[in-house]
Amino acid sequence: MINGNKVLFSGMQATGNLTLGNYLGALKNWVDLADDYECYYSVVDMHSITVRQDPAVLRKRARALLTLYIAAGIDPEKNCLYYQSHVSGHAELAWILNCFTYMGELNRMTQFKDKAAKHTDNINAGLFTYPVLMAADILLYQADVVPVGIDQMQHLEITRDIAQRFNAVYGDVFTIPEAYVGKVGAKIMSLQDPAKKMSKSDENPNASIYLMDDADTIRRKCRRAVTDSEGAILYREEQPGVKNLLDIYCACSGKTPQEAVREFDGCGYGQLKDAVAEAVIAVLNPLQTRFRELEKDKGYIDGIIRTNAERAAYTANKTLRKVQKKIGFPERVR
């Protein structure tokens, strides 16, 4: 707890392009959390290199992601927005926590199995141990809560196990984090396969709407969205494609599914798709405009990167020094 507020930690990888799903499911809801939490939002570029990256592209995407955080409305004065790689405590604590993590625990991580299957030519140790780095990310800031989806819950569980194991040996060192329970963001599915989430790593470019897609691209992707042959616009699980379009429309317009169904009563799928596209364009246009303004202001973004890294490092180092002392590392001579 900092300044009387609980600490919240979250981050996104600097790979791929953020999607409408990332925005409606997470970023949009992060904006108001600073009123109730001390928030740390990291660009987790260290996690990104478990898969081979083009260095120039990684740097560009990391900066774009941090800029998008701000363009989405996350105040860098109230919240700490920083690059994971700029705070050495992440790597230092991860090594220590590796020594308190069991191989069997890491072997059970389903995401390791999934990623290893996709990258059979590069099954590296980082891919295997990245849940420990994720634990370090969270524990370094003594986070009370972490927003996680179902696919990340296993990582929060291993983080809690590691923290409890360390505390059992050395006392009350780490805060045991809980899953964030608050306003739930919209769950946006793929436009081409509504059985799976919209993803920035989807190989089908028509499956996802990216935050920087122009209006014509958004309209084209919406028109190509999968529906069905029923011809009725109803909000039900039996029509996943139509349900997904209605979810997007509601998340962008603020309407309820029931209101949307009434609005489109008697309409065809083409009218629904066009309305969804225009609602998305209306939501993303201000964000895109702000992003382009920020992108041009190099000095401002550089200042945010520098001062927020210092803020993050200050908090991280307090935890790291405590951990180092507990395990018996020699004190640093100042």
SEBANU-551802 format. One record per residue (C-alpha): y, z, x; residue number from 1. Coordinates in steps of 0.02 Angstrom, whole numbers, always signed. Layout:
<rs>
Y:Z:X:NUM
...
</rs>
This chain:
<rs>
+0:+0:+0:1
+171:-50:+68:2
+339:+9:-1:3
+248:+82:-151:4
+168:-85:-199:5
-13:-133:-181:6
-49:-271:-55:7
-114:-441:-110:8
-183:-570:+12:9
-228:-751:-18:10
-226:-916:+75:11
-266:-1100:+69:12
-339:-1215:+199:13
-229:-1345:+282:14
-351:-1486:+243:15
-337:-1621:+113:16
-196:-1632:-13:17
-165:-1497:-143:18
-215:-1546:-319:19
-148:-1509:-491:20
-294:-1388:-504:21
-233:-1291:-351:22
-60:-1280:-429:23
-106:-1232:-607:24
-251:-1121:-553:25
-165:-1027:-411:26
+7:-1074:-343:27
+97:-1069:-511:28
+34:-893:-541:29
+77:-830:-366:30
+263:-850:-401:31
+283:-693:-507:32
+164:-579:-412:33
+298:-521:-289:34
+369:-410:-426:35
+211:-305:-427:36
+130:-333:-256:37
+171:-349:-72:38
+104:-526:-53:39
+38:-613:+102:40
+2:-799:+80:41
-74:-880:+232:42
-98:-1061:+281:43
-274:-1031:+347:44
-275:-1164:+482:45
-403:-1069:+587:46
-530:-1090:+448:47
-490:-1276:+443:48
-565:-1314:+614:49
-745:-1272:+565:50
-740:-1457:+521:51
-671:-1579:+650:52
-486:-1615:+621:53
-363:-1741:+689:54
-237:-1625:+779:55
-82:-1720:+725:56
-142:-1728:+544:57
-187:-1542:+542:58
-13:-1494:+605:59
+70:-1606:+476:60
-36:-1541:+333:61
-11:-1359:+383:62
+178:-1380:+378:63
+168:-1476:+214:64
+63:-1337:+137:65
+183:-1201:+188:66
+327:-1307:+122:67
+234:-1332:-42:68
+215:-1144:-59:69
+405:-1132:-59:70
+430:-1287:-167:71
+314:-1212:-297:72
+435:-1066:-313:73
+357:-935:-197:74
+505:-844:-120:75
+482:-828:+71:76
+600:-679:+71:77
+497:-579:-53:78
+328:-644:+6:79
+258:-669:+180:80
+212:-852:+204:81
+138:-887:+374:82
+15:-985:+481:83
-147:-891:+513:84
-151:-961:+691:85
+19:-883:+730:86
-50:-706:+711:87
-177:-673:+848:88
-238:-518:+758:89
-344:-627:+643:90
-453:-686:+788:91
-453:-516:+875:92
-509:-420:+722:93
-636:-555:+677:94
-725:-528:+843:95
-734:-340:+815:96
-797:-364:+637:97
-929:-487:+700:98
-1006:-337:+786:99
-1018:-247:+618:100
-1092:-394:+521:101
-1277:-431:+508:102
-1356:-602:+530:103
-1451:-581:+368:104
-1288:-559:+273:105
-1217:-720:+344:106
-1380:-813:+311:107
-1359:-775:+126:108
-1188:-856:+113:109
-1208:-1002:-7:110
-1050:-1091:+54:111
-1121:-1099:+231:112
-1275:-1185:+162:113
-1169:-1306:+62:114
-1054:-1350:+206:115
-1197:-1362:+330:116
-1280:-1488:+215:117
-1120:-1593:+211:118
-1088:-1583:+399:119
-1261:-1594:+476:120
-1190:-1664:+639:121
-1076:-1512:+665:122
-1161:-1351:+610:123
-1059:-1240:+727:124
-1052:-1052:+749:125
-880:-1047:+667:126
-953:-1121:+508:127
-1083:-982:+509:128
-964:-838:+546:129
-809:-892:+449:130
-842:-760:+313:131
-807:-631:+450:132
-641:-716:+491:133
-605:-712:+304:134
-644:-526:+304:135
-523:-503:+449:136
-389:-599:+354:137
-402:-478:+209:138
-430:-313:+302:139
-294:-346:+431:140
-161:-321:+297:141
-252:-178:+210:142
-258:-286:+54:143
-291:-193:-108:144
-324:-351:-207:145
-378:-530:-173:146
-370:-671:-302:147
-542:-751:-297:148
-639:-874:-402:149
-824:-864:-436:150
-861:-971:-282:151
-771:-848:-168:152
-837:-685:-242:153
-980:-679:-117:154
-852:-678:+25:155
-758:-533:-52:156
-921:-438:-70:157
-965:-458:+114:158
-786:-407:+159:159
-809:-247:+60:160
-979:-216:+142:161
-907:-238:+317:162
-759:-124:+281:163
-869:+12:+206:164
-988:+1:+354:165
-844:+20:+477:166
-766:+162:+378:167
-934:+253:+372:168
-934:+259:+562:169
-749:+283:+604:170
-669:+360:+450:171
-544:+293:+326:172
-482:+142:+424:173
-488:-3:+302:174
-433:-16:+122:175
-580:-78:+18:176
-515:-233:-72:177
-545:-271:-254:178
-545:-439:-343:179
-374:-474:-418:180
-380:-457:-606:181
-222:-523:-686:182
-157:-681:-764:183
-294:-811:-748:184
-238:-985:-700:185
-299:-1139:-789:186
-468:-1201:-730:187
-443:-1387:-704:188
-596:-1498:-687:189
-622:-1667:-605:190
-555:-1814:-704:191
-713:-1913:-659:192
-842:-1774:-672:193
-783:-1634:-788:194
-936:-1532:-742:195
-855:-1486:-575:196
-685:-1421:-523:197
-545:-1537:-470:198
-553:-1533:-281:199
-443:-1591:-138:200
-602:-1639:-44:201
-670:-1753:-181:202
-713:-1923:-108:203
-665:-2011:-270:204
-475:-2032:-267:205
-470:-2048:-457:206
-551:-1878:-481:207
-399:-1776:-432:208
-213:-1779:-465:209
-123:-1731:-305:210
+40:-1635:-308:211
+135:-1775:-223:212
+62:-1918:-327:213
+199:-2028:-400:214
+218:-2056:-587:215
+127:-2223:-591:216
-21:-2152:-494:217
-33:-2004:-614:218
-31:-2119:-765:219
-166:-2230:-688:220
-280:-2082:-647:221
-260:-2007:-821:222
-301:-2173:-904:223
-460:-2183:-800:224
-513:-2006:-844:225
-689:-1987:-913:226
-700:-1948:-1100:227
-845:-1994:-1215:228
-894:-2110:-1358:229
-863:-1987:-1500:230
-682:-2039:-1528:231
-628:-1866:-1591:232
-503:-1755:-1500:233
-580:-1583:-1516:234
-578:-1433:-1399:235
-762:-1397:-1372:236
-891:-1385:-1233:237
-987:-1534:-1304:238
-839:-1645:-1254:239
-803:-1587:-1075:240
-693:-1735:-1029:241
-583:-1718:-1182:242
-580:-1527:-1163:243
-521:-1547:-983:244
-380:-1664:-1034:245
-328:-1539:-1168:246
-333:-1397:-1040:247
-218:-1496:-925:248
-101:-1538:-1069:249
-93:-1357:-1126:250
-66:-1289:-950:251
+78:-1411:-925:252
+157:-1398:-1097:253
+130:-1214:-1137:254
+40:-1255:-1299:255
-123:-1178:-1357:256
-281:-1285:-1374:257
-271:-1264:-1563:258
-91:-1329:-1565:259
-139:-1475:-1454:260
-287:-1523:-1564:261
-172:-1524:-1716:262
-44:-1628:-1622:263
-172:-1761:-1578:264
-260:-1763:-1746:265
-294:-1945:-1789:266
-246:-2007:-1616:267
-355:-2105:-1497:268
-404:-2056:-1321:269
-276:-2176:-1249:270
-134:-2081:-1334:271
-204:-1916:-1270:272
-216:-1981:-1093:273
-38:-2048:-1097:274
+28:-1882:-1163:275
-67:-1786:-1028:276
+6:-1898:-894:277
+184:-1873:-954:278
+159:-1684:-964:279
+93:-1680:-785:280
+236:-1789:-722:281
+363:-1672:-805:282
+285:-1520:-718:283
+266:-1599:-545:284
+434:-1689:-536:285
+538:-1532:-497:286
+411:-1475:-368:287
+410:-1645:-283:288
+600:-1652:-281:289
+611:-1478:-204:290
+477:-1521:-76:291
+573:-1673:-17:292
+732:-1570:+0:293
+642:-1436:+101:294
+554:-1566:+208:295
+723:-1630:+267:296
+786:-1456:+310:297
+688:-1433:+472:298
+792:-1285:+530:299
+762:-1187:+371:300
+573:-1213:+373:301
+565:-1174:+560:302
+658:-1011:+526:303
+537:-963:+388:304
+389:-1000:+502:305
+461:-893:+642:306
+519:-742:+540:307
+366:-736:+427:308
+248:-744:+577:309
+340:-594:+649:310
+326:-501:+483:311
+141:-538:+470:312
+107:-493:+652:313
+198:-326:+634:314
+85:-272:+490:315
-71:-347:+568:316
-44:-261:+734:317
-32:-90:+653:318
-207:-113:+583:319
-274:-193:+742:320
-212:-54:+857:321
-290:+76:+743:322
-457:-16:+746:323
-452:-40:+935:324
-419:+145:+961:325
-560:+195:+843:326
-690:+90:+933:327
-637:+149:+1105:328
-536:+6:+1180:329
-414:+67:+1314:330
-235:+91:+1257:331
-113:-42:+1313:332
+12:+10:+1445:333
+187:-29:+1384:334
</rs>
